[in-house]
Amino acid sequence: MTGLPCLDVDYCRRAFPPLENGWAYFENAGGSYVPRSVISRMTAFMNECQNQPDWPFESAQLAGERLETAQALMARTINAARDEIIIGPSTTLNVYVLAQALRPTFAAGDEIVVTNQDHEANSGAWRRLEEFGVVIREWRIDPQNGELDLADLQAMLTPRTRLVCFPHVSNVVGSINPVAEITARAHAVGARVCVDGVAYAAHAQIDVKALDVDFYLCSLYKLYGPHLALLYGKREAIAEARNQNHFFHDGNPPETLHPGGLNYEAVASLSGIVDYLDGVYAHHFTAPENDLFVRLGRVFQLFAAQEEACGGRLAAYLAGRSEIRLIGHMNGDRDSRMPTFSFVVAGQSSRAVAEALAQEKIAVGYGHFYGYRCVEALGLAPDDGVVRASLVHYNTLAEVERLIAALERIV
């Protein structure tokens, strides 16, 4: 990150209206705030062209153009082609549709590897295929720190392995899994991968081509957008999937994986994510750059430096208190984890800690966060689970100090 300017956090914060409410918001892993540019894009669509797109009249043409532009921008953001992505209502539903589409391609005795580190979205739909004769093999975390061991995966891979499903970053553990290495090992035995990038996408640029993944998932409402989700699939991987849409879409990927169509106004607003990120680029860099992917890469480098500074401070505090059990890596180093910190306080319920913080206008969540199996494997009761404090680039060191001071009083 040498030579990069420092992120102007005040500039970024001005783009997000809820940050003016006096709360310190640390539930970004559950859903980030959206900038004014996203709100404006949605409002403009509903004001100007809230109708079926692509008919030969003006507002329908405008609607079609805005929807296509938004989807093309989302594809470019992750270095995918436009015909390799689907925008759906949620990651959970995107995975369910994908699992049903791939089910006919599996034979009895074929193996799917899932983890107990995952959000249930990238686990439950695959596990249900067991009733059709698919063998489900679970790649399990270390019950002390929540980490996955590559040696354990290697021992599980066989010529019958067809798919390996795992998170880029666990929304509970926070640690970064080596996606490219795991993918290479899966490909070596002829298997494909399905990677959950939901807890990664807000923090760092995704390059699906460099990672060589077959399927990649992210929730756009955790990437400064509306409640939608993106599914990427390699062309050849999508082509193998069976049609889940109306019969007349058969043979027309990626629409085969997109039953029900688009939420028009929400999809159109996705262009506002790029408006915001491009605004951050223009505010910090004077040199022109025509390639959107390059511009966004530089912006995410600025975000990373800010997040590492704030996350490192919080990690040092959490790891340094004997009364607190921090899950995952004991530091905020960006080589090892993202700024999502799950922890428990000895002698106190996670709910009580979260409620006490809320009394001081500090927003965190508690529970299992749909990582039920992960929390259970850590030896914790899923319903109470963990306290989770999750940061993004618009969080400040002052907010982190405010959180630490409140935790000191609670502990």
N, C-alpha and C positions, 0 to 999 in steps of 0.2 A: 504493500500500500504506500510505499515511499513515493513522494512527489505529488500525491493527491492532496487537494484542498481538504480542510476539515468540513464536515457536514454542518451547514447552517440549520440547526435544529429548530430555531425559532421560525425560520422561513417555512420549514416543513409543517410545523404545528399549526401555523395559520391556515393551512389548507383543510384542516379537520375540525369541523364545528364542535363536536362534543368535547374536545380537549379544552374548551373554554369554561367547562362546568365546575371546575375546582376539584375534581376527582383525579387521583393518580390511577390510571387504567393499566392493570397488569393481567388482563384476561384476553390478550391478543391471540393466543393459540386457539381460543374458542371462536374468535371472529374479530378481525381488526376493524377499526373505524374506516369510513369511506371519505375520500376527499370531496370538496365541492365540485370538482370537475365531473365526478361520477354522478352526483346528484343532478347537476345541470344537464348532462347527457340524457338521463332518464326523463327528466322533466320536458326537455325539448322534444323527445320522441313522442311522448304522450300528448303534448300540445300540438304537434305538427303533422304526425303521420301514424297515429295509433289505428292501424288497419292492416288487413292482410297485405303482405308485400308482393311486389313484382307484377301486379296488373298494369295495363297500359294507361294508367292515369297518374297524375303528378305525385300525389302523396304516397301511393303504393310504390312507385319507383324510388322515391326518397327513402321509404322504409326499407326496401330491399338493399339499397346502397349502404345504408347505415348498419344493417345487420351483417352484411357481407364484410364490410370494413372492420367491424368489431371482431369478427371471428378470424379474419386474416391477421389482425394485430395480435390476438392471443396466440395464434400459431407461431408467428414470428418471435414472440416473446420467449418461447421455449425452443426456438430453432427447429420447428417442425414445418411441414408443408400444410397448406390449408385443408387438403383432403385427408389429413392424418389426425384431425381432432374432432371431437364431439363436445358440444356444450350441453350439459344436462342439468337437472335440478339439484343433484347432490352427488357426492362421491359414493355414498352408500348405494344409491340407485344405479349409478353408472357401473359399479362393480357387479351388482346383481344382474343387470342386463348383459354385461360381458360374460359372466359365468354361464348364463343360460345360452348365450350364443356359442360358447365354446364346448358346452356339455356334449353335443352330438359328436364332437371330434375325439372324445376320450373313449377308450375301450375299458372294459372291466379289468382291473389290475393295474391300470395306469396310475401313476403317483403324482400327487400335488403336495408340495412343501409349503406349509404356512408357519407363521411364528406366533408365539404368545406375547410378543412385544407390540403387535399391531393394534391400531384402532380396529374395532370389529368390522368396519366397512370392508377392509381388505382381508378378512378372515372368514366371517360367517358364511358369506355366499359360496365360498369355495368348499368349506366344510360340509355344506349341505349336499354337495355332489357325491358324498359317500354313499347315499342311498341308491345311487346308480352304479355302484361297483367301483368307483374311484377310491384309491387308497390315499388317505390323508396322513401325512407325516408332519409332526410338529417340531419345529426348530425352537428350542426352549432357551429362555434367558437364564443368566446366572441369578439366582434368587436373592443375592446380596446387593448387587449393583445394577441389575436390570440389563446387562450387556449381552449381546449375541456373540458367540465364538465361531469364527469361520471354520475351525477344525471340526466342530459339531456338524456344520452344514456339509462339509466334504464327505463325512462318513455316511450321510443320509442320501447323497446323490447316487443314482443307479441308472442303467439304461432305460428303466421304466419311468423315470422322472420326466414329466411333461411340462410342469409349470412350477416356478418358485415365486412365492408371494411374500413380500417383506417391505418394511418402511424405509424410506430414505432417512427419516428422523422419526423416532417415536414421540408421540404427543405427550407421553408420560415421562419417559426417560431422558429425552432431549439429545441423546448422543447421535452423531452422524455415522451411519453405516456406509461401508465402502461399496457403493452401488456398482461401479464399473468392475471391480474385482469379483463381486458376487455374480454379476451378470456373466462375466467370462467363464466362471466355473459352471454355471448352469448351461450355457451354450456348449460347453465342452462335452456334455453328456446328451446334447440334443434337446434340452429343455428351453422353454421361454421364461421370461420374468414379467411380473406385474408389480410395479413399485408404487407405494403410497408416498407421494411427495407433499402431502397436505401440510405437514409441520415444518417443511423446508422452504416452501415457495416464497414466503414473505421476506425471507432473510438473504437469499442468494440467488443468483441467476441459474436457471435450469437450462442445460443443453442436452436434449434427449439424444442427439446424434453422437455427441462425444461419449455419453454414457452407454450407448448402444442398446438401450432398453427396448423391449418389445411393446410393453404397455406402461404408461405412466399416468398418475392421477394427481390432481390437486383441486382444492376447493377455493374458488375465486373470492369468496367472502372472507377468506383469511389472507387474501392478496389485495386488500384495499378495494374490493368490488362488492357487488350484490350477491345474494344467496344463490349462487350457481356453482357448477363444478365442471372441470375440464378433464376429458379422457383423451390421451394420445395413444395411438397405435401405429406401428409400422404398417406400411401398405400391405405387405405380404401376410402379416398377422391378422389384420382386419379382414382381408380377403378370405381367409379360412373360416372366419366366424359365420354362423348361420344367421339369416335374416330374422330380426326381432321386430321389424316394422311392418307396415301394411304389405300385402303380397306384391304390390306393384313396385315396391322399392327393392325387391330381391335382385341381387347383382349390381346394386348401386351404393357401394360403400362410400363414405362412412354412414350414410343414412340408415343402413341396415342395423346399426347399433343405436338408433336414435328414435325410439317410438314416442309418439306424442308431440313432437315438434318443439319449437323454441318458445321461451317466455320473451316475447319481442322487446318490451321496453327494458327489461333487465339486461338482455343480451346487448342491446344497443348501447347501454350505459357502460359496457366494458371498455369502450374506447376511452372513457374518462380515466381509467387506470393508467393508460399510456400517456394521456394528456398530463397527468400529475407527474409521472416519472420523467417525462420529457421536460416538464417545467423545472424539475430539480436539476436535470442536466444543464439546461440553459442558464440557470442561476449560478452554477458552479464552474462551468467550462466555457471558455470563449472560442476555442477551436471548433470549426464546423465538422460534423461527422454525419455522413449520409446514411450509414447503416444503423437502423434502429437497434439491432441486437448488440452492436458495439456500444452504442450510447447507454443502453440499459445495463450493460456489464459494468460500466464505469460508475453508474449510479449505485448499483448494488455493492460496489467496493466501498463507497462512502458510507452506505448503511452498515456494512460489516464493521467498519472501524468504530462507529458510534455504539453499535450493539455490543461489541467486544469490551469497550471501556465500561459500559453500564453493567453488562453481564458479568464481567470479571469481578467487579466490586461486590455484586450480590452473591456470586458464587463463593468468594473468599469469606464473606460473613457466614453464609449458611454452613459451609464446610468447617468453619472454625468454632462452631458452637456444639459442645458435646450433647446438648439437649435436643439438637436437631439432626434428623437423618435426611441427608440430601441424596436423592436418587441419581444415578449416572455419574459422569465424570465430576471430579471435585473442583473443577475450574471453569472459567468462561472462555477458554481458548477456542477460537473458531475452527481450528483444525480438528477438534474433537467433539464439540457440541454446539447447538444453537441456544439462544437465550430463553429457553423454556426450562424452568426449575421446579421440580416437584419435590416436596419434602413433608415430613411429619414432625411434630413437636412432642417430645416425651411427656406422657401424662395428660395430654390434651387431645380432644377430638379435632379432626381437620375442619369439621363444620364450625366448631367454636372459634377456632383461629380465624377462619374466613369471616365469620360474623363480627368478631372483635375488630378486624381490620376495616370492615365496612363502616363501623362506627366512626372511624377516623377518615372516611372518604377515600379509602384505598380499596380498589376493586380487584379481587382474586376469586377464583373458583375453588371448589373442593369436590372430591368424589373420585370416580374412576375414569371419567371423561371418555367413555366408550372403549377404554383400554381395560376392560373388566378382567380379562385373563392375565394381563400384565400385572395389575395391582394385586390380584389374588396370588400370583406366583411370587410376588415380593413379600408375601406373608402378611398382607394387610387386608382388612375387611373392605371389600369393594364399595359398599354403600357410603362409608365415610372416607375411605381412600386416602388421598393425599391432598395437601394444599398445593396449588399450582400458580406460580407467578411467571408470566410470560411477557417478554419485552419485544418491541420492534424499534425501528430507528427513531420514531418520534418520542420515545421515552427519554427522560433526562436523568443525569446523575443526581440532581436534586430530588427527583421522585424516588430514586433508589434509596437515597439517604433517608427519605421520609418513611419508606417501607421498613428499612432496617431499624430505625428508631422505634417504630410501632412494634416490630417483632421483639425488640429488646424489652419493652414493657410487658408484652404477652408472655415471653419466655420466663 
